[in-house]
């Protein structure tokens, strides 16, 4: 187990929801998380799983126009400079770099194709603990209608490597951090993303048994967006919580 400290890699995930109690109860029930809310930051919730912190969550009123979703944050040693670099490459800053007490500095950006992501410059809050175990975030996937442009943007901004995934499935690129560890991928979503659904980053959480996780999610009021299917890297399903927050689960040993 380790806390990610390398520039450019996924370091945090959080959800935005119009009903914190509903979404928090769903994810805690599904993954066995516990959580605490911080009154100093609008009741922001920090969730813990095996090994330590795994995710956060916040309640946002519908009138703010933010759909219920997960956001992936990539570590930035200098969030201000990285935000300016992103904007120069055609991205849009939804939230300019903002200090969050002594916890760190955050920014929220839409890449040139509209997929939202965050930057986090750690202070006292170092991000999630990477365990690769059930209940932890384990994979991060860009679903985009212009994969080539997405690959160019993120490799240029965050220093990632990119390689084609050799299989008979959809067009897929695997991202690697500067140190070589694979951290996520990009999939050509032009054939399956519904009209009106923007390009986006999808978070996958590890589970011990994908079929059991799907059944439990449904019992907690969630829905199945893509039924479970086998891949060379584990059995995957795409789900949503009762408020429509989409996420993936994948079997891990």
PyMOL commands that set and color helices and strands:
alter all, ss='L'
color gray80, all
select helices_A, chain A and resi 20-31+39-41+62-64+79-88+147-158+210-219
alter helices_A, ss='H'
color red, helices_A
select strands_A, chain A and resi 2-3+10-17+34-38+44-49+52-59+69-75+92-100+104-110+116-122+129-130+137-144+161-164+172-176+182-188+200-207+223-231+234-240+246-251
alter strands_A, ss='S'
color yellow, strands_A
deselect
rebuild
show_as cartoon
